[in-house]
């Protein structure tokens, strides 16, 4: 186990500007990142190197999206759907989140890992559609960029409680990219019931699955990805399979996310972490526990206030 003397460091990409948009009652709210920033800023178990992203440009977005979608996002005047509002300057916010994924990739290639703690999330955004709180497919963009840098096999692991349908739609049948998603089913968006294409592996999990059983699905997904010998890992880190999350019905606890961090670390390859879902007030503690596991620190003793 690590300790304070060893000064484990986690690069975190964050800009408080991502908290500037909101809609009353919407679960994807600014407090998600504001409280998580405070938790990581004040915790003592590992050091954080704070990095600030820049806007992703069209050339980058076109790796995953049609030009029509990019223009629709740029000119958005009406909501994309009931869950995905056309906030003021949402194009800039989405591009900044995508730019954070790019910076996380670049940082991980130098330092081994990095975490983008930005909103909006991205794993529901398809090549042509914004949906499910997501506007641009951040994880898919990072994976496609990684492939362009010469990695032999890029793995995408999505442990958000909702299926990463957007990520799958972008990278389905792409050479040298594999994708595994563990997610509640039935649940939004109703996809991911079986494997798709040649490279997308789905693990639908019944609601209220006990943590010990849930871990078996995650273990299967991780082992399947490992069997392809990836040399780069992109993680869609969603924390909404937590027992206290208001928009799902799973049962994971704090120590389960610590364990997931350990499982992700076991790949032992450059790893990009991107924040997806997680809508409980405990999100900041769950993120902290996950990185305690990933960084090899001692396990958390429980959820408590700073």
C-alpha positions in Angstrom: 0.0 0.0 0.0 1.1 3.6 -0.6 1.4 6.2 2.0 1.8 10.0 2.2 5.6 9.8 2.0 5.4 8.3 -1.5 3.3 11.2 -2.7 1.2 9.3 -5.3 -0.1 11.9 -7.8 -3.2 11.9 -9.9 -3.5 14.4 -12.8 -7.1 15.8 -12.8 -8.5 17.9 -15.6 -11.1 20.3 -14.3 -12.4 23.8 -15.0 -15.1 25.3 -12.8 -16.7 26.8 -15.9 -18.3 23.4 -16.4 -20.6 24.2 -13.4 -22.0 27.3 -15.0 -25.0 25.7 -16.7 -28.0 24.0 -15.0 -31.7 23.4 -15.1 -33.8 23.3 -11.9 -34.5 19.7 -10.9 -32.2 18.1 -13.5 -30.0 15.4 -11.9 -26.9 16.3 -14.0 -26.3 19.3 -11.8 -23.3 21.5 -11.0 -22.9 20.2 -7.5 -21.7 16.9 -8.9 -18.4 18.4 -9.9 -18.2 21.2 -7.3 -18.4 18.8 -4.4 -16.0 16.4 -6.1 -13.5 19.1 -6.6 -13.6 20.1 -2.9 -13.2 16.4 -1.9 -10.2 15.9 -4.1 -8.7 19.2 -3.2 -8.9 18.6 0.6 -8.2 14.9 0.9 -4.8 13.8 2.1 -4.3 10.3 0.7 -2.8 11.3 -2.6 -1.6 14.4 -4.5 -3.6 16.0 -7.3 -2.1 17.8 -10.2 -4.8 20.2 -11.5 -4.9 20.7 -15.3 -7.2 23.0 -17.3 -8.7 21.8 -20.7 -9.2 23.7 -23.9 -12.1 23.4 -26.4 -12.0 20.5 -28.8 -12.0 21.6 -32.4 -14.0 20.3 -35.3 -11.2 18.1 -36.6 -11.3 16.2 -33.3 -15.1 16.0 -33.1 -15.3 14.6 -36.6 -13.5 11.5 -35.4 -16.7 10.4 -33.7 -19.5 12.6 -35.1 -21.1 13.8 -38.3 -20.6 17.3 -39.4 -24.4 17.7 -39.3 -24.4 16.8 -35.6 -21.6 19.3 -34.9 -23.5 22.1 -36.7 -26.7 21.2 -34.8 -24.9 21.5 -31.5 -23.3 24.7 -32.5 -26.6 26.3 -33.5 -28.8 24.6 -30.9 -32.0 26.6 -30.0 -34.4 23.8 -28.8 -33.8 20.9 -26.4 -32.4 17.8 -28.0 -34.7 15.7 -25.9 -36.4 15.8 -22.5 -33.2 14.9 -20.7 -30.7 16.9 -22.8 -31.4 20.6 -22.8 -30.1 23.2 -25.2 -28.4 25.2 -22.5 -26.8 28.6 -23.3 -23.3 28.0 -24.7 -23.8 24.2 -24.5 -21.6 23.8 -27.6 -18.7 25.4 -25.7 -19.4 23.3 -22.6 -19.5 20.1 -24.6 -16.4 21.0 -26.5 -14.6 21.7 -23.3 -15.6 18.3 -21.9 -14.4 16.7 -25.1 -11.2 18.7 -24.9 -10.7 17.5 -21.3 -10.9 13.9 -22.6 -8.2 14.7 -25.2 -6.0 16.3 -22.5 -6.5 13.3 -20.3 -5.3 11.0 -23.1 -2.3 13.2 -23.7 -1.5 13.3 -20.0 -1.9 9.5 -19.5 0.5 8.8 -22.4 3.1 10.8 -20.5 2.3 10.0 -16.9 0.4 6.7 -17.0 -3.0 8.0 -16.0 -5.3 11.1 -15.8 -8.9 11.8 -14.8 -11.3 14.2 -16.6 -13.7 15.6 -14.0 -15.8 17.6 -16.3 -19.4 17.8 -17.3 -21.4 17.2 -19.5 -20.8 13.4 -19.7 -20.6 11.8 -23.1 -21.3 8.1 -23.3 -24.9 8.4 -24.7 -24.0 10.8 -27.5 -24.2 8.9 -30.8 -22.5 10.0 -34.1 -25.7 12.0 -35.0 -27.6 12.6 -31.8 -27.3 14.2 -28.4 -29.2 12.3 -25.7 -29.2 11.2 -22.1 -27.4 14.3 -20.7 -24.6 13.8 -23.3 -23.7 15.9 -26.3 -20.3 14.6 -27.6 -18.9 11.1 -27.3 -15.9 11.9 -25.1 -14.7 8.3 -24.5 -15.0 7.3 -28.1 -13.1 10.4 -29.1 -10.3 9.5 -26.7 -10.2 5.9 -27.9 -10.1 6.9 -31.6 -7.3 9.4 -30.9 -5.4 6.8 -29.0 -5.7 4.4 -32.0 -4.4 7.1 -34.2 -1.3 7.4 -32.0 -0.3 3.8 -32.9 -1.6 1.7 -30.1 -2.2 -1.9 -31.1 -5.4 -2.4 -29.1 -7.4 0.2 -27.3 -9.9 -1.0 -24.7 -13.0 1.0 -23.5 -14.5 0.0 -20.2 -17.8 1.6 -19.1 -19.0 0.8 -15.6 -21.7 3.4 -15.5 -25.1 2.0 -14.5 -26.5 2.9 -18.0 -25.4 1.3 -21.2 -22.9 3.4 -23.1 -24.9 3.2 -26.3 -23.3 6.3 -27.8 -19.8 5.0 -27.3 -20.9 1.7 -28.9 -22.5 3.4 -31.8 -19.3 5.3 -32.6 -16.8 2.4 -32.3 -18.8 -0.6 -33.3 -16.7 -2.8 -35.6 -13.8 -0.4 -35.5 -10.5 -2.2 -35.9 -8.1 -2.2 -32.9 -10.8 -0.9 -30.4 -12.8 -3.1 -28.0 -15.6 -2.0 -25.7 -17.2 -3.6 -22.6 -20.1 -2.1 -20.7 -21.6 -3.3 -17.4 -25.0 -1.8 -16.8 -28.4 -2.2 -15.2 -31.1 -3.7 -17.4 -33.9 -2.9 -17.8 -32.8 0.7 -17.5 -32.3 3.8 -19.8 -31.6 3.7 -22.7 -32.8 0.2 -23.1 -29.9 -1.0 -25.2 -26.9 -3.3 -24.5 -28.9 -6.5 -24.1 -26.3 -8.5 -26.0 -22.9 -8.2 -27.6 -22.8 -6.0 -30.7 -20.7 -6.2 -33.8 -17.3 -7.8 -33.5 -15.9 -5.7 -30.7 -18.7 -4.6 -28.3 -19.3 -6.8 -25.2 -22.3 -6.1 -23.1 -23.1 -7.2 -19.5 -26.7 -6.4 -18.6 -27.3 -6.7 -14.9 -30.7 -7.0 -13.2 -31.8 -4.2 -10.8 -30.9 -4.6 -7.1 -28.2 -7.2 -7.8 -26.2 -7.8 -4.6 -22.7 -6.3 -4.7 -21.0 -9.7 -4.6 -22.9 -10.8 -7.7 -22.4 -7.4 -9.4 -18.7 -7.8 -9.0 -18.8 -11.0 -11.0 -20.1 -9.2 -14.0 -17.4 -6.6 -13.7 -14.8 -9.3 -13.4 -16.1 -11.0 -16.5 -16.0 -7.7 -18.5 -12.5 -6.9 -17.3 -11.2 -10.4 -18.1 -12.7 -10.3 -21.5 -11.0 -7.0 -22.3 -7.7 -8.3 -20.9 -7.9 -11.3 -23.1 -7.4 -9.0 -26.1 -4.1 -7.6 -24.7 -4.9 -3.9 -24.9 -2.1 -1.4 -24.5 -4.4 1.6 -23.8 -7.5 1.8 -21.6 -10.2 4.5 -21.6 -12.7 4.2 -18.7 -16.2 5.7 -18.7 -16.3 6.1 -14.9 -20.0 6.3 -13.9 -20.9 6.0 -10.2 -24.7 5.6 -10.5 -24.7 1.8 -9.7 -24.4 3.1 -6.1 -27.1 2.1 -3.7 -28.0 5.7 -3.0 -28.3 6.9 -6.5 -31.6 8.5 -7.3 -32.0 7.4 -10.9 -31.0 3.7 -10.8 -31.8 0.7 -8.7 -28.5 -1.1 -8.0 -26.8 -1.8 -4.7 -23.1 -1.1 -4.9 -21.4 0.5 -1.8 -18.4 2.7 -1.2 -15.9 -0.2 -1.0 -17.2 -1.7 -4.3 -15.9 1.4 -6.1 -12.6 1.1 -4.3 -12.5 -2.5 -5.6 -13.4 -1.3 -9.2 -10.5 1.1 -9.0 -8.2 -1.9 -8.2 -9.7 -3.9 -11.1 -9.0 -1.0 -13.5 -5.4 -0.7 -12.2 -4.8 -4.4 -12.8 -4.7 -3.7 -16.6 -1.3 -2.0 -15.8 -1.4 0.1 -19.0 -1.9 3.8 -19.7 -5.4 4.6 -18.4 -7.8 7.5 -19.1 -10.7 8.0 -16.7 -13.7 10.1 -17.8 -16.5 11.1 -15.4 -19.9 9.9 -16.7 -22.9 9.5 -14.3 -23.4 9.5 -10.6 -26.1 11.6 -9.2 -26.2 11.0 -5.4 -24.8 13.5 -2.9 -22.1 10.9 -2.1 -20.6 11.1 -5.6 -17.5 12.9 -4.3 -16.8 10.1 -1.8 -17.3 7.4 -4.5 -14.8 9.1 -6.9 -12.3 9.4 -4.0 -12.7 5.7 -3.1 -12.3 4.6 -6.8 -9.0 6.5 -7.0 -7.8 5.2 -3.6 -8.2 1.7 -5.2 -6.6 2.7 -8.5 -3.6 4.4 -6.9 -3.0 1.6 -4.4 -3.9 3.5 -1.3 -5.6 2.1 1.8 -9.3 1.5 1.5 -11.7 4.2 2.8 -13.3 3.6 6.2 -16.7 5.0 5.2 -18.5 8.0 3.9 -18.1 11.0 6.1 -18.2 14.8 5.7 -15.0 16.8 5.1 
